[in-house]
Amino acid sequence: MIPFTGRHSDLPLKGDATSRFLPWLIAPMVFLCAVALAGVFILNTLIGRWDRDVSGTLTVEIAAAPGDAAQSTAATLQRVQQAEALLAATPGISQARALSQEQLAALLAPWLGNTDLLKELPLPALIDVTIKPEARPDLAELSQRLTKAVPGASLDDHRAWLSRLIGISRSIQGLAVAIVLLIGGVTSAVVIYATRTGMAVHQEVIEVLHLVGATDDYVARQFADRAFTLGLRGGLFGLALTIPMTAILAYTTRQMEGGFLADLSLPFLGWLAVLLLPLAAALLAMLTARLTVHASLTRML
């Protein structure tokens, strides 16, 4: 009786040394495939988040005015008000909000540590600009107007570097998909080798089964059922290695306060795909074994 299938086997496949190693070969394949697949889903989530949170915003930076801290702060504040007025009058911009000195200090705190020193230094100003969803303002023209009207002002268009970042991420996703396909090919090759070895070992038994009326499909089903069982066993072991690693990664990133990569947890569809990998590996092993047996019997008998 073959586990997971409930079918009786007339071939003594359970004692094959080659078959015993098959789950240990499939397990790391499933693990690597799960890692690559998880990377595809995580990157897809990050790309959506970046595109949603960043593509509709701009940043205007205003250099600190010359002078001591008090004079610089007053002059910079005046420049900020000029820039806000210009931005408010620009079609397509829904909001322009300057960050306070406390917010700037909070942004610099991870690099400087003690923010008390910033009180004695002239700081530049940042204005967070939100663009209307359907608006397409002329950013080059807006940048020129800002530069002429407000000394030290510069416009940072997030979409320029965001498009490059998304392009790199898409390339990494394509590489991960290629890795998944390569792992599937290697897994099939391992199953083909194990199946052919098993057929060579049991060639006499296969010939006897044919003499008593067994069809090629009957013999192929014996090897396919065995491959399914071993593939599922190895896939479950590989999944057991994957789940703790993925959970630890998600927990670690959730402990970060803010940051561009603050959430690297798998979405629901990602978890579903990873959990189905053992079954996919077992089905691939079963199909490969069946096709291999049919091709080999044509030459053997």
GILINBEL-V563033 format. One record per backbone hydrogen bond with DSSP energy under -0.5 kcal/mol. CO is the residue of the C=O (numbers start at 1). NH is the residue of the N-H. E is the energy in kcal/mol with one decimal. If there is no record, write none. Layout:
co;nh;e
CO;NH;E
CO;NH;E
This chain:
co;nh;e
1;3;-0.5
2;5;-1.4
2;6;-1.9
2;7;-0.5
7;2;-2.9
11;13;-2.4
12;15;-0.6
13;16;-1.6
16;20;-1.4
17;21;-0.9
18;21;-0.7
18;22;-0.7
19;22;-0.7
19;23;-0.6
21;25;-1.2
22;25;-0.6
22;26;-2.3
23;27;-2.4
24;28;-0.6
25;29;-0.8
26;30;-2.6
27;31;-2.3
28;32;-2.7
29;33;-2.5
30;34;-2.7
31;35;-2.3
32;36;-2.4
33;37;-2.6
34;38;-2.7
35;39;-2.1
36;40;-1.7
37;41;-2.0
38;42;-2.7
39;43;-2.5
40;44;-2.0
41;45;-2.1
42;46;-2.5
43;47;-2.8
44;48;-1.9
45;49;-2.1
46;50;-3.1
47;51;-2.6
48;52;-2.0
49;53;-2.8
50;54;-2.5
50;55;-0.8
51;55;-0.7
54;57;-1.9
56;131;-2.6
57;158;-0.6
58;129;-2.6
59;61;-0.6
59;156;-3.1
60;127;-2.4
61;63;-0.5
61;154;-2.1
62;125;-2.7
68;72;-3.1
69;73;-2.2
70;74;-2.0
71;75;-2.4
72;65;-0.6
72;76;-2.7
73;77;-2.2
74;78;-1.7
75;79;-1.8
76;80;-2.3
77;81;-2.1
78;82;-1.8
79;83;-2.4
80;84;-2.8
81;85;-2.0
82;86;-2.1
83;87;-2.6
84;88;-2.5
85;89;-1.3
87;90;-1.5
89;91;-0.5
90;93;-1.5
92;94;-0.6
92;132;-2.7
95;130;-2.8
97;128;-3.3
100;104;-2.3
101;105;-2.4
102;106;-2.1
103;107;-1.9
104;108;-1.9
105;109;-1.3
106;110;-0.5
108;111;-1.3
108;112;-2.5
109;113;-2.9
112;114;-1.5
113;115;-0.7
114;117;-0.7
115;118;-1.0
116;119;-1.1
117;120;-1.2
118;121;-1.3
125;62;-2.9
126;99;-2.9
126;128;-0.5
127;60;-2.3
127;129;-0.6
128;97;-2.7
129;58;-2.6
130;94;-2.0
130;95;-1.5
132;135;-1.5
137;139;-1.2
138;142;-2.2
139;143;-2.6
140;144;-1.8
141;145;-2.2
142;146;-2.4
143;147;-2.3
144;148;-2.1
145;149;-2.4
146;150;-2.7
149;151;-0.5
150;153;-1.6
152;63;-2.2
154;61;-2.6
155;157;-0.6
156;59;-1.8
156;158;-0.8
157;160;-1.0
157;161;-0.7
158;162;-2.3
159;163;-2.1
160;164;-1.1
161;165;-2.4
162;166;-2.8
163;167;-2.1
164;168;-2.2
165;169;-2.3
166;170;-2.6
167;171;-1.8
168;172;-2.2
169;173;-2.4
170;174;-2.4
171;175;-2.2
172;176;-2.4
173;177;-2.4
174;178;-2.2
175;179;-2.2
176;180;-2.2
177;181;-2.3
178;182;-2.5
179;183;-2.7
180;184;-2.1
181;185;-2.1
182;186;-2.4
183;187;-2.6
184;188;-2.1
185;189;-2.0
186;190;-2.2
187;191;-2.2
188;192;-2.5
189;193;-2.3
190;194;-2.4
191;195;-2.7
192;196;-2.6
193;197;-2.2
194;198;-2.3
195;199;-2.4
196;200;-2.2
197;201;-2.2
198;202;-2.1
200;203;-0.9
202;206;-2.3
203;207;-2.3
204;208;-2.0
205;209;-2.4
206;210;-1.9
207;211;-1.9
208;212;-1.7
209;214;-3.1
210;213;-1.3
215;219;-1.9
216;220;-2.7
217;221;-2.1
218;222;-1.3
219;223;-1.6
220;224;-2.6
221;225;-2.6
222;226;-1.7
223;227;-2.5
224;228;-2.4
225;229;-2.2
226;230;-2.4
227;231;-2.8
228;232;-2.5
229;233;-2.0
230;234;-2.6
231;235;-2.5
232;236;-2.3
233;237;-1.7
234;238;-2.4
235;239;-2.5
236;240;-2.1
237;241;-1.2
238;242;-1.4
239;243;-2.4
240;244;-0.7
241;245;-0.9
242;246;-2.5
243;247;-2.5
244;248;-2.6
245;249;-2.1
246;250;-2.3
247;251;-2.5
248;252;-2.6
249;253;-2.2
250;254;-1.6
251;255;-0.8
252;255;-0.8
253;256;-1.1
256;258;-1.0
259;262;-0.9
267;271;-2.3
268;272;-2.5
269;273;-2.3
270;274;-2.4
271;275;-2.8
272;276;-1.4
274;277;-1.1
276;280;-2.4
277;281;-3.0
278;282;-2.3
279;283;-2.6
280;284;-2.4
281;285;-2.4
282;286;-2.4
283;287;-2.7
284;288;-2.6
285;289;-2.5
286;290;-2.3
287;291;-2.4
288;292;-2.4
289;293;-2.4
290;294;-2.2
291;295;-2.2
292;296;-2.4
293;297;-2.9
294;298;-1.3
295;299;-0.8
296;300;-2.3
297;301;-2.3
